[in-house]
Amino acid sequence: MIDPGTITAILVGGLVLLLAIGAPVSISIALPSALCMLLIVDFDRGAITSAQQMLGGANSFALLAIPFFVLAGVIMNNGGIAERLVNLGRVLVGRTPAPLAQTNILANAIFGTVSGSAVASAAAVGSTMAPMQKKAGYDPAFSAAVNVASAPAGMLIPPSNTLIVYSLAAGGTSVGALFLAGYVPGILWALACAVVVFVYARRHPDLKGESFPGMAVFLTTLWRAVPSLGLIVVAIGGIVAGFFTPTEGSAIAVLYALGLSFVYRTISVKDLPRILYDACRTSAIVIFLIAVSTIMSYVMTYARLPQLIAESLFGWTDSKVVVLLIMMLVLLVIGIPLDPTPAILIFTPIFLPIAVSYGIDPVHFGIMMVFNLSIAVISPPSAPVLFVGAQVAKARLEPVIVKLVPFLIVLIVMLFVIVFVPQLSLWLPGVMGLL
């Protein structure tokens, strides 16, 4: 029988090699995992066990929340929701320094709340804000950097598909608790971006805003945006209050978004096949990643990889601070080439038991992981949100990266705050009695 060291070498080496030659992430996970499974047992049993693991990983009622929330996000992205939220952001920001950039941040935070996707926020809000900022004299690279940096707030502010995946990988940690825990870190993410924009605006006094609008304009804009914000109350509020499960809440979110878009007359029946296709394509990628990752988890359990890593860390240091810093560094580095979903599925079974042994709450650790991976999805060189943000702003990638650096520095500092001040994550779910 093959030894655990060889299994680990095949898993890690195969994953790195396939990613290096440009293979899709799902294939990079599936092939080494399946090969290890065939080496552990004979071909017939290995093939059957791999199929069983994939079916078991994807056959989850809780997992249905992901395609439903994805569909709700696609509907809202096509239903004129972004424009209404941007207008709300503009009247709330008023005459603050670099108001259009601040509006971009606020709109991303709000849109992320109802879409749950960093890429969707960067595309929807960026396509609306970029022409306005260019007309007002903003540097396109800076506009794109603001949009890219603020878009991942939607990975923290619910509904977050990433937090749902973590809940599954963590053995059923409460989705409601994770959703509530994401609010304060998500708001802090947006505030950190706003601070960078404020400092930038002090050096560019020409980026002035208009005065605050009159009460009539404010109330009209708010009234137009309230139905869109109502999704938070209906879907997320119902989940947290226990009226329905996350899966049921996601289905209600789809019906709410679809009904709202029909009322706005921004979506017609003939648009539904395209919307369903976009949602199915995105959902299929996520579900397939989850399915193949279960094979890797099975193989890693056989190879005792989580235990070996834990024993190695415990043997090298007994400092909680050092262990947390190592885990955060690994996640930040691995999260750049790897999507958040497989990163969570692979590293949660490894790192969570270590974190729990140091007295870290699983909900807090989930927020730490997602905040870390949210930084990774905007970090060069391979960041999908970065590419989308630069594309919608029609800016070259290199100057966007230069403008993005101050945001990355501030967000990494904020990561340390989230890691070492657990009450920022645990206070709200604790107050609601979900811990």
C-alpha positions as a Markdown table, in Angstrom:
| # | Residue | x | y | z |
|---|---|---|---|---|
| 1 | Met | 0.0 | 0.0 | 0.0 |
| 2 | Ile | 1.3 | 3.4 | -0.9 |
| 3 | Asp | 2.7 | 5.5 | 2.0 |
| 4 | Pro | 1.1 | 8.9 | 3.1 |
| 5 | Gly | 4.2 | 10.9 | 2.1 |
| 6 | Thr | 3.9 | 9.8 | -1.5 |
| 7 | Ile | 0.2 | 10.6 | -1.5 |
| 8 | Thr | 0.9 | 14.1 | -0.2 |
| 9 | Ala | 3.6 | 14.6 | -2.9 |
| 10 | Ile | 1.3 | 13.5 | -5.7 |
| 11 | Leu | -1.5 | 15.7 | -4.4 |
| 12 | Val | 0.5 | 18.9 | -3.9 |
| 13 | Gly | 2.8 | 18.3 | -6.9 |
| 14 | Gly | 0.0 | 17.5 | -9.3 |
| 15 | Leu | -2.1 | 20.5 | -8.2 |
| 16 | Val | 0.8 | 22.9 | -8.6 |
| 17 | Leu | 1.9 | 21.4 | -11.9 |
| 18 | Leu | -1.5 | 21.5 | -13.5 |
| 19 | Leu | -2.2 | 25.0 | -12.3 |
| 20 | Ala | 1.2 | 26.1 | -13.7 |
| 21 | Ile | 0.3 | 24.8 | -17.2 |
| 22 | Gly | -3.0 | 26.6 | -17.1 |
| 23 | Ala | -5.4 | 23.7 | -16.4 |
| 24 | Pro | -8.8 | 24.6 | -14.9 |
| 25 | Val | -8.8 | 24.6 | -11.1 |
| 26 | Ser | -11.4 | 21.8 | -10.9 |
| 27 | Ile | -9.3 | 19.5 | -13.2 |
| 28 | Ser | -6.1 | 20.4 | -11.2 |
| 29 | Ile | -7.9 | 19.1 | -8.1 |
| 30 | Ala | -9.7 | 16.1 | -9.6 |
| 31 | Leu | -6.8 | 14.4 | -11.5 |
| 32 | Pro | -4.2 | 14.1 | -8.7 |
| 33 | Ser | -7.0 | 13.2 | -6.2 |
| 34 | Ala | -8.4 | 10.5 | -8.5 |
| 35 | Leu | -4.8 | 9.2 | -9.2 |
| 36 | Cys | -4.1 | 8.9 | -5.5 |
| 37 | Met | -7.4 | 7.1 | -4.9 |
| 38 | Leu | -6.5 | 4.5 | -7.6 |
| 39 | Leu | -3.1 | 4.0 | -5.9 |
| 40 | Ile | -4.7 | 3.6 | -2.4 |
| 41 | Val | -7.0 | 0.8 | -3.6 |
| 42 | Asp | -7.5 | -1.1 | -6.8 |
| 43 | Phe | -8.9 | 0.5 | -9.9 |
| 44 | Asp | -12.5 | -0.7 | -9.6 |
| 45 | Arg | -12.9 | 0.3 | -5.9 |
| 46 | Gly | -11.0 | 3.5 | -6.5 |
| 47 | Ala | -13.3 | 4.5 | -9.4 |
| 48 | Ile | -16.4 | 3.7 | -7.4 |
| 49 | Thr | -15.2 | 5.4 | -4.3 |
| 50 | Ser | -14.3 | 8.6 | -6.3 |
| 51 | Ala | -17.7 | 8.7 | -7.8 |
| 52 | Gln | -19.4 | 8.1 | -4.5 |
| 53 | Gln | -17.4 | 10.9 | -2.9 |
| 54 | Met | -18.3 | 13.3 | -5.7 |
| 55 | Leu | -22.0 | 12.4 | -5.5 |
| 56 | Gly | -21.9 | 12.7 | -1.7 |
| 57 | Gly | -20.2 | 16.1 | -1.8 |
| 58 | Ala | -22.7 | 17.6 | -4.3 |
| 59 | Asn | -25.8 | 15.9 | -2.9 |
| 60 | Ser | -26.6 | 18.4 | -0.2 |
| 61 | Phe | -29.8 | 20.3 | 0.5 |
| 62 | Ala | -27.8 | 23.2 | 2.0 |
| 63 | Leu | -25.8 | 23.4 | -1.2 |
| 64 | Leu | -28.9 | 24.4 | -3.2 |
| 65 | Ala | -28.6 | 27.8 | -1.6 |
| 66 | Ile | -25.6 | 28.6 | -3.9 |
| 67 | Pro | -27.2 | 28.3 | -7.3 |
| 68 | Phe | -30.3 | 30.1 | -6.0 |
| 69 | Phe | -28.3 | 33.0 | -4.7 |
| 70 | Val | -26.2 | 33.0 | -7.9 |
| 71 | Leu | -29.4 | 33.2 | -9.9 |
| 72 | Ala | -30.8 | 36.0 | -7.7 |
| 73 | Gly | -27.5 | 37.9 | -8.3 |
| 74 | Val | -27.7 | 37.5 | -12.1 |
| 75 | Ile | -31.3 | 38.7 | -12.1 |
| 76 | Met | -30.4 | 41.8 | -10.1 |
| 77 | Asn | -27.3 | 42.4 | -12.3 |
| 78 | Asn | -29.6 | 42.5 | -15.3 |
| 79 | Gly | -32.6 | 44.1 | -13.6 |
| 80 | Gly | -31.4 | 47.7 | -13.1 |
| 81 | Ile | -30.7 | 47.2 | -9.4 |
| 82 | Ala | -27.1 | 48.6 | -9.7 |
| 83 | Glu | -28.2 | 51.9 | -11.1 |
| 84 | Arg | -30.6 | 52.5 | -8.3 |
| 85 | Leu | -28.1 | 51.6 | -5.6 |
| 86 | Val | -25.5 | 53.9 | -7.2 |
| 87 | Asn | -27.9 | 56.8 | -7.2 |
| 88 | Leu | -28.6 | 56.1 | -3.5 |
| 89 | Gly | -24.9 | 56.1 | -2.8 |
| 90 | Arg | -24.5 | 59.4 | -4.6 |
| 91 | Val | -27.1 | 61.2 | -2.5 |
| 92 | Leu | -25.7 | 59.7 | 0.7 |
| 93 | Val | -22.1 | 60.7 | -0.1 |
| 94 | Gly | -22.9 | 64.2 | -1.1 |
| 95 | Arg | -19.9 | 66.6 | -0.9 |
| 96 | Thr | -17.3 | 64.3 | 0.6 |
| 97 | Pro | -13.8 | 64.3 | -0.9 |
| 98 | Ala | -13.7 | 62.4 | -4.3 |
| 99 | Pro | -17.5 | 61.8 | -4.0 |
| 100 | Leu | -17.8 | 59.5 | -7.0 |
| 101 | Ala | -15.1 | 57.2 | -5.7 |
| 102 | Gln | -16.8 | 57.1 | -2.3 |
| 103 | Thr | -20.1 | 56.4 | -4.1 |
| 104 | Asn | -18.4 | 53.5 | -5.9 |
| 105 | Ile | -17.3 | 52.0 | -2.5 |
| 106 | Leu | -20.8 | 52.5 | -1.0 |
| 107 | Ala | -22.6 | 51.1 | -4.0 |
| 108 | Asn | -20.3 | 48.0 | -4.1 |
| 109 | Ala | -21.0 | 47.4 | -0.4 |
| 110 | Ile | -24.8 | 47.7 | -0.9 |
| 111 | Phe | -24.8 | 45.8 | -4.2 |
| 112 | Gly | -22.6 | 43.1 | -2.7 |
| 113 | Thr | -25.2 | 42.7 | 0.1 |
| 114 | Val | -27.8 | 41.7 | -2.4 |
| 115 | Ser | -25.6 | 39.9 | -5.0 |
| 116 | Gly | -23.0 | 38.1 | -2.8 |
| 117 | Ser | -20.4 | 38.2 | -5.6 |
| 118 | Ala | -17.3 | 40.3 | -5.9 |
| 119 | Val | -17.1 | 39.8 | -9.7 |
| 120 | Ala | -20.8 | 40.7 | -10.1 |
| 121 | Ser | -20.3 | 43.9 | -8.1 |
| 122 | Ala | -17.2 | 45.0 | -9.9 |
| 123 | Ala | -18.9 | 44.5 | -13.3 |
| 124 | Ala | -22.3 | 46.0 | -12.4 |
| 125 | Val | -21.2 | 49.0 | -10.3 |
| 126 | Gly | -18.0 | 49.6 | -12.3 |
| 127 | Ser | -19.8 | 49.8 | -15.6 |
| 128 | Thr | -22.1 | 52.4 | -14.2 |
| 129 | Met | -19.5 | 54.4 | -12.3 |
| 130 | Ala | -16.5 | 54.3 | -14.6 |
| 131 | Pro | -18.0 | 56.6 | -17.3 |
| 132 | Met | -19.2 | 59.1 | -14.7 |
| 133 | Gln | -15.8 | 59.2 | -13.0 |
| 134 | Lys | -14.0 | 59.6 | -16.3 |
| 135 | Lys | -16.3 | 62.5 | -17.3 |
| 136 | Ala | -15.5 | 64.2 | -13.9 |
| 137 | Gly | -11.8 | 64.0 | -14.5 |
| 138 | Tyr | -10.8 | 61.0 | -12.4 |
| 139 | Asp | -7.8 | 58.9 | -13.4 |
| 140 | Pro | -9.3 | 55.7 | -15.0 |
| 141 | Ala | -6.6 | 53.6 | -13.3 |
| 142 | Phe | -7.6 | 55.0 | -9.9 |
| 143 | Ser | -11.3 | 54.6 | -10.6 |
| 144 | Ala | -10.7 | 51.0 | -11.5 |
| 145 | Ala | -8.6 | 50.4 | -8.4 |
| 146 | Val | -11.4 | 51.8 | -6.2 |
| 147 | Asn | -13.9 | 49.6 | -7.8 |
| 148 | Val | -11.7 | 46.5 | -7.6 |
| 149 | Ala | -10.7 | 47.1 | -3.9 |
| 150 | Ser | -14.3 | 47.7 | -2.7 |
| 151 | Ala | -16.0 | 44.9 | -4.7 |
| 152 | Pro | -15.1 | 42.0 | -2.3 |
| 153 | Ala | -17.1 | 43.5 | 0.5 |
| 154 | Gly | -19.9 | 41.3 | -1.0 |
| 155 | Met | -18.0 | 38.2 | -0.1 |
| 156 | Leu | -18.4 | 39.1 | 3.6 |
| 157 | Ile | -21.7 | 40.9 | 3.7 |
| 158 | Pro | -24.5 | 38.3 | 3.3 |
| 159 | Pro | -25.7 | 36.5 | 1.3 |
| 160 | Ser | -22.2 | 35.2 | 0.7 |
| 161 | Asn | -21.8 | 32.0 | -1.2 |
| 162 | Thr | -18.3 | 31.8 | 0.2 |
| 163 | Leu | -19.6 | 31.6 | 3.7 |
| 164 | Ile | -22.0 | 28.9 | 2.7 |
| 165 | Val | -19.2 | 26.8 | 1.3 |
| 166 | Tyr | -17.2 | 27.3 | 4.5 |
| 167 | Ser | -20.2 | 26.2 | 6.6 |
| 168 | Leu | -20.3 | 22.9 | 4.6 |
| 169 | Ala | -16.5 | 22.4 | 4.8 |
| 170 | Ala | -16.5 | 23.2 | 8.6 |
| 171 | Gly | -19.0 | 20.4 | 9.3 |
| 172 | Gly | -22.2 | 22.5 | 9.5 |
| 173 | Thr | -21.2 | 25.7 | 11.2 |
| 174 | Ser | -24.4 | 27.9 | 11.4 |
| 175 | Val | -24.9 | 29.8 | 8.2 |
| 176 | Gly | -27.0 | 32.3 | 10.1 |
| 177 | Ala | -24.2 | 33.0 | 12.6 |
| 178 | Leu | -21.7 | 33.3 | 9.7 |
| 179 | Phe | -24.0 | 35.7 | 7.9 |
| 180 | Leu | -24.3 | 38.0 | 10.9 |
| 181 | Ala | -20.6 | 37.7 | 11.7 |
| 182 | Gly | -19.8 | 39.0 | 8.2 |
| 183 | Tyr | -21.5 | 42.4 | 8.6 |
| 184 | Val | -19.0 | 44.2 | 10.8 |
| 185 | Pro | -15.9 | 43.0 | 8.9 |
| 186 | Gly | -17.6 | 43.8 | 5.6 |
| 187 | Ile | -18.4 | 47.3 | 6.7 |
| 188 | Leu | -14.8 | 47.7 | 8.0 |
| 189 | Trp | -13.6 | 46.6 | 4.5 |
| 190 | Ala | -15.6 | 49.4 | 2.9 |
| 191 | Leu | -14.4 | 52.0 | 5.5 |
| 192 | Ala | -10.8 | 51.0 | 4.9 |
| 193 | Cys | -11.2 | 51.7 | 1.2 |
| 194 | Ala | -13.0 | 55.0 | 2.0 |
| 195 | Val | -9.9 | 56.1 | 4.1 |
| 196 | Val | -7.6 | 55.4 | 1.2 |
| 197 | Val | -9.8 | 57.4 | -1.1 |
| 198 | Phe | -10.0 | 60.3 | 1.4 |
| 199 | Val | -6.1 | 60.4 | 1.6 |
| 200 | Tyr | -6.0 | 60.4 | -2.2 |
| 201 | Ala | -8.6 | 63.2 | -2.5 |
| 202 | Arg | -6.5 | 65.4 | -0.2 |
| 203 | Arg | -3.8 | 65.3 | -2.8 |
| 204 | His | -6.3 | 66.0 | -5.6 |
| 205 | Pro | -8.5 | 68.9 | -4.4 |
| 206 | Asp | -10.0 | 69.2 | -7.9 |
| 207 | Leu | -12.1 | 66.1 | -7.2 |
| 208 | Lys | -14.9 | 68.0 | -5.5 |
| 209 | Gly | -18.5 | 66.9 | -5.2 |
| 210 | Glu | -21.8 | 68.6 | -5.4 |
| 211 | Ser | -23.6 | 69.8 | -2.3 |
| 212 | Phe | -26.1 | 67.4 | -0.6 |
| 213 | Pro | -29.3 | 67.1 | -2.5 |
| 214 | Gly | -32.5 | 68.6 | -1.3 |
| 215 | Met | -34.9 | 66.6 | 0.8 |
| 216 | Ala | -37.3 | 65.9 | -2.1 |
| 217 | Val | -34.5 | 64.4 | -4.3 |
| 218 | Phe | -33.1 | 62.4 | -1.4 |
| 219 | Leu | -36.5 | 60.9 | -0.5 |
| 220 | Thr | -37.2 | 60.1 | -4.2 |
| 221 | Thr | -33.9 | 58.3 | -4.6 |
| 222 | Leu | -34.3 | 56.5 | -1.4 |
| 223 | Trp | -37.8 | 55.4 | -2.3 |
| 224 | Arg | -36.6 | 54.0 | -5.6 |
| 225 | Ala | -33.8 | 52.0 | -3.9 |
| 226 | Val | -35.8 | 50.7 | -0.9 |
| 227 | Pro | -37.4 | 47.8 | -2.8 |
| 228 | Ser | -34.0 | 46.6 | -3.8 |
| 229 | Leu | -32.7 | 46.9 | -0.2 |
| 230 | Gly | -35.8 | 45.0 | 0.9 |
| 231 | Leu | -34.2 | 41.8 | -0.3 |
| 232 | Ile | -31.9 | 42.0 | 2.7 |
| 233 | Val | -34.8 | 42.2 | 5.1 |
| 234 | Val | -36.8 | 39.4 | 3.4 |
| 235 | Ala | -34.1 | 36.9 | 2.6 |
| 236 | Ile | -31.3 | 37.5 | 5.1 |
| 237 | Gly | -33.6 | 38.6 | 7.9 |
| 238 | Gly | -35.7 | 35.5 | 7.5 |
| 239 | Ile | -32.7 | 33.2 | 7.6 |
| 240 | Val | -31.3 | 34.9 | 10.7 |
| 241 | Ala | -34.6 | 34.9 | 12.5 |
| 242 | Gly | -35.1 | 31.3 | 11.8 |
| 243 | Phe | -38.2 | 31.6 | 9.6 |
| 244 | Phe | -36.6 | 29.6 | 6.9 |
| 245 | Thr | -33.4 | 27.8 | 6.0 |
| 246 | Pro | -30.6 | 29.4 | 3.8 |
| 247 | Thr | -31.8 | 27.3 | 0.9 |
| 248 | Glu | -35.4 | 28.4 | 1.3 |
| 249 | Gly | -34.2 | 32.0 | 1.8 |
| 250 | Ser | -32.2 | 31.8 | -1.5 |
| 251 | Ala | -35.3 | 30.6 | -3.4 |
| 252 | Ile | -37.3 | 33.5 | -1.9 |
| 253 | Ala | -34.5 | 35.8 | -3.0 |
| 254 | Val | -34.9 | 34.6 | -6.6 |
| 255 | Leu | -38.7 | 35.2 | -6.5 |
| 256 | Tyr | -38.2 | 38.6 | -5.0 |
| 257 | Ala | -35.5 | 39.7 | -7.5 |
| 258 | Leu | -37.5 | 38.4 | -10.4 |
| 259 | Gly | -40.7 | 40.0 | -9.3 |
| 260 | Leu | -38.9 | 43.3 | -8.7 |
| 261 | Ser | -37.3 | 43.2 | -12.1 |
| 262 | Phe | -40.6 | 42.6 | -13.8 |
| 263 | Val | -42.1 | 45.5 | -11.9 |
| 264 | Tyr | -39.2 | 47.7 | -13.0 |
| 265 | Arg | -39.7 | 46.4 | -16.6 |
| 266 | Thr | -36.0 | 45.8 | -16.9 |
| 267 | Ile | -36.3 | 42.1 | -17.6 |
| 268 | Ser | -38.8 | 40.4 | -19.9 |
| 269 | Val | -39.7 | 36.8 | -20.4 |
| 270 | Lys | -37.4 | 36.5 | -23.4 |
| 271 | Asp | -34.4 | 37.4 | -21.2 |
| 272 | Leu | -35.0 | 34.5 | -18.9 |
| 273 | Pro | -33.2 | 31.8 | -20.9 |
| 274 | Arg | -30.0 | 33.9 | -21.1 |
| 275 | Ile | -30.2 | 34.7 | -17.3 |
| 276 | Leu | -30.8 | 31.0 | -16.5 |
| 277 | Tyr | -27.8 | 30.0 | -18.7 |
| 278 | Asp | -25.5 | 32.5 | -17.0 |
| 279 | Ala | -26.6 | 31.4 | -13.5 |
| 280 | Cys | -26.3 | 27.7 | -14.4 |
| 281 | Arg | -22.8 | 28.1 | -15.9 |
| 282 | Thr | -21.5 | 29.9 | -12.7 |
| 283 | Ser | -23.3 | 27.5 | -10.4 |
| 284 | Ala | -22.0 | 24.4 | -12.2 |
| 285 | Ile | -18.4 | 25.6 | -11.8 |
| 286 | Val | -18.9 | 26.0 | -8.0 |
| 287 | Ile | -20.8 | 22.7 | -7.5 |
| 288 | Phe | -18.2 | 20.7 | -9.6 |
| 289 | Leu | -15.4 | 22.3 | -7.5 |
| 290 | Ile | -17.1 | 21.1 | -4.4 |
| 291 | Ala | -17.7 | 17.6 | -5.8 |
| 292 | Val | -14.1 | 17.0 | -6.8 |
| 293 | Ser | -12.7 | 18.6 | -3.6 |
| 294 | Thr | -14.4 | 15.8 | -1.6 |
| 295 | Ile | -12.1 | 13.3 | -3.3 |
| 296 | Met | -9.1 | 15.4 | -2.2 |
| 297 | Ser | -10.5 | 15.6 | 1.3 |
| 298 | Tyr | -10.9 | 11.8 | 1.4 |
| 299 | Val | -7.4 | 11.3 | 0.2 |
| 300 | Met | -5.9 | 13.9 | 2.6 |
| 301 | Thr | -7.7 | 12.1 | 5.5 |
| 302 | Tyr | -6.2 | 8.8 | 4.4 |
| 303 | Ala | -2.7 | 10.4 | 4.2 |
| 304 | Arg | -3.3 | 12.1 | 7.7 |
| 305 | Leu | -2.2 | 15.4 | 6.1 |
| 306 | Pro | -4.3 | 17.5 | 8.6 |
| 307 | Gln | -2.8 | 15.7 | 11.6 |
| 308 | Leu | 0.8 | 15.8 | 10.2 |
| 309 | Ile | 0.5 | 19.6 | 9.6 |
| 310 | Ala | -1.0 | 20.1 | 13.1 |
| 311 | Glu | 1.8 | 18.1 | 14.7 |
| 312 | Ser | 4.4 | 20.0 | 12.7 |
| 313 | Leu | 3.0 | 23.3 | 13.8 |
| 314 | Phe | 2.7 | 22.2 | 17.5 |
| 315 | Gly | 6.2 | 20.9 | 17.4 |
| 316 | Trp | 7.7 | 24.1 | 15.9 |
| 317 | Thr | 5.8 | 26.6 | 18.1 |
| 318 | Asp | 3.2 | 26.8 | 20.7 |
| 319 | Ser | 2.4 | 30.4 | 20.1 |
| 320 | Lys | -1.2 | 31.1 | 19.0 |
| 321 | Val | -0.2 | 34.3 | 17.4 |
| 322 | Val | 2.6 | 32.7 | 15.3 |
| 323 | Val | 0.3 | 29.8 | 14.2 |
| 324 | Leu | -2.5 | 32.3 | 13.1 |
| 325 | Leu | 0.1 | 34.3 | 11.2 |
| 326 | Ile | 1.3 | 31.2 | 9.4 |
| 327 | Met | -2.2 | 30.1 | 8.5 |
| 328 | Met | -3.1 | 33.6 | 7.2 |
| 329 | Leu | 0.1 | 33.8 | 5.2 |
| 330 | Val | -0.5 | 30.4 | 3.6 |
| 331 | Leu | -4.1 | 31.4 | 2.7 |
| 332 | Leu | -3.1 | 34.7 | 1.3 |
| 333 | Val | -0.4 | 33.2 | -1.0 |
| 334 | Ile | -2.5 | 30.1 | -2.0 |
| 335 | Gly | -5.6 | 32.3 | -2.6 |
| 336 | Ile | -4.0 | 34.2 | -5.4 |
| 337 | Pro | -3.8 | 31.4 | -7.9 |
| 338 | Leu | -6.7 | 29.4 | -6.3 |
| 339 | Asp | -10.3 | 30.4 | -6.3 |
| 340 | Pro | -11.9 | 31.0 | -2.8 |
| 341 | Thr | -14.2 | 27.9 | -3.1 |
| 342 | Pro | -11.5 | 25.2 | -3.6 |
| 343 | Ala | -9.2 | 27.1 | -1.2 |
| 344 | Ile | -11.8 | 26.9 | 1.6 |
| 345 | Leu | -12.7 | 23.2 | 0.8 |
| 346 | Ile | -9.0 | 22.2 | 0.8 |
| 347 | Phe | -7.7 | 24.2 | 3.8 |
| 348 | Thr | -10.7 | 24.3 | 6.2 |
| 349 | Pro | -10.3 | 20.6 | 7.2 |
| 350 | Ile | -6.6 | 21.2 | 7.7 |
| 351 | Phe | -6.6 | 24.5 | 9.5 |
| 352 | Leu | -9.9 | 24.5 | 11.4 |
| 353 | Pro | -9.0 | 21.7 | 13.9 |
| 354 | Ile | -5.7 | 23.6 | 14.7 |
| 355 | Ala | -7.6 | 26.8 | 15.2 |
| 356 | Val | -10.2 | 25.2 | 17.5 |
| 357 | Ser | -7.4 | 23.6 | 19.5 |
| 358 | Tyr | -6.2 | 27.1 | 20.3 |
| 359 | Gly | -9.7 | 28.2 | 21.4 |
| 360 | Ile | -10.7 | 30.0 | 18.2 |
| 361 | Asp | -14.4 | 30.0 | 17.5 |
| 362 | Pro | -15.2 | 28.3 | 14.1 |
| 363 | Val | -17.4 | 31.3 | 13.1 |
| 364 | His | -14.5 | 33.7 | 13.8 |
| 365 | Phe | -12.1 | 31.5 | 11.9 |
| 366 | Gly | -14.5 | 31.4 | 8.9 |
| 367 | Ile | -14.6 | 35.2 | 8.7 |
| 368 | Met | -10.8 | 35.2 | 9.0 |
| 369 | Met | -10.5 | 32.8 | 6.0 |
| 370 | Val | -13.0 | 34.7 | 3.9 |
| 371 | Phe | -11.5 | 38.1 | 4.6 |
| 372 | Asn | -8.1 | 36.7 | 3.7 |
| 373 | Leu | -9.3 | 35.1 | 0.5 |
| 374 | Ser | -11.2 | 38.3 | -0.4 |
| 375 | Ile | -7.8 | 40.1 | -0.4 |
| 376 | Ala | -6.4 | 37.3 | -2.5 |
| 377 | Val | -9.1 | 37.7 | -5.2 |
| 378 | Ile | -7.9 | 41.3 | -5.9 |
| 379 | Ser | -4.2 | 40.6 | -5.6 |
| 380 | Pro | -2.1 | 40.4 | -8.8 |
| 381 | Pro | -1.1 | 38.6 | -10.8 |
| 382 | Ser | -4.1 | 36.3 | -11.2 |
| 383 | Ala | -7.1 | 38.1 | -9.7 |
| 384 | Pro | -10.5 | 37.8 | -11.5 |
| 385 | Val | -11.9 | 40.9 | -9.9 |
| 386 | Leu | -8.9 | 42.9 | -10.9 |
| 387 | Phe | -9.3 | 41.9 | -14.5 |
| 388 | Val | -13.0 | 42.7 | -14.6 |
| 389 | Gly | -12.5 | 46.0 | -12.9 |
| 390 | Ala | -9.8 | 47.1 | -15.3 |
| 391 | Gln | -11.9 | 45.9 | -18.3 |
| 392 | Val | -15.1 | 47.8 | -17.4 |
| 393 | Ala | -13.0 | 51.0 | -16.7 |
| 394 | Lys | -11.1 | 50.6 | -20.0 |
| 395 | Ala | -7.8 | 51.0 | -18.2 |
| 396 | Arg | -4.5 | 49.2 | -18.6 |
| 397 | Leu | -3.8 | 46.6 | -16.0 |
| 398 | Glu | -0.3 | 47.8 | -14.9 |
| 399 | Pro | -1.4 | 51.3 | -13.7 |
| 400 | Val | -4.4 | 49.8 | -12.0 |
| 401 | Ile | -2.1 | 47.6 | -10.0 |
| 402 | Val | 0.0 | 50.5 | -9.0 |
| 403 | Lys | -3.1 | 52.4 | -7.7 |
| 404 | Leu | -4.3 | 49.3 | -6.0 |
| 405 | Val | -1.3 | 48.9 | -3.8 |
| 406 | Pro | -2.3 | 51.4 | -1.0 |
| 407 | Phe | -5.7 | 49.6 | -0.8 |
| 408 | Leu | -4.0 | 46.2 | -0.4 |
| 409 | Ile | -1.7 | 47.6 | 2.4 |
| 410 | Val | -4.7 | 49.0 | 4.4 |
| 411 | Leu | -6.8 | 45.8 | 3.9 |
| 412 | Ile | -3.9 | 43.6 | 5.1 |
| 413 | Val | -3.7 | 45.8 | 8.2 |
| 414 | Met | -7.4 | 45.4 | 8.6 |
| 415 | Leu | -7.0 | 41.6 | 8.3 |
| 416 | Phe | -4.7 | 41.6 | 11.4 |
| 417 | Val | -7.4 | 43.6 | 13.2 |
| 418 | Ile | -10.1 | 41.0 | 12.3 |
| 419 | Val | -7.8 | 38.1 | 13.3 |
| 420 | Phe | -6.8 | 39.4 | 16.7 |
| 421 | Val | -10.0 | 41.2 | 17.7 |
| 422 | Pro | -12.5 | 38.3 | 17.5 |
| 423 | Gln | -15.4 | 40.3 | 18.9 |
| 424 | Leu | -15.6 | 42.3 | 15.7 |
| 425 | Ser | -16.9 | 39.0 | 14.1 |
| 426 | Leu | -18.6 | 37.4 | 17.1 |
| 427 | Trp | -20.4 | 40.3 | 18.7 |
| 428 | Leu | -23.4 | 40.4 | 16.4 |
| 429 | Pro | -24.2 | 36.7 | 16.2 |
| 430 | Gly | -23.6 | 36.6 | 20.0 |
| 431 | Val | -26.2 | 39.3 | 20.6 |
| 432 | Met | -28.7 | 37.4 | 18.4 |
| 433 | Gly | -28.0 | 34.2 | 20.3 |
| 434 | Leu | -26.6 | 32.2 | 17.4 |
| 435 | Leu | -23.3 | 31.2 | 19.1 |
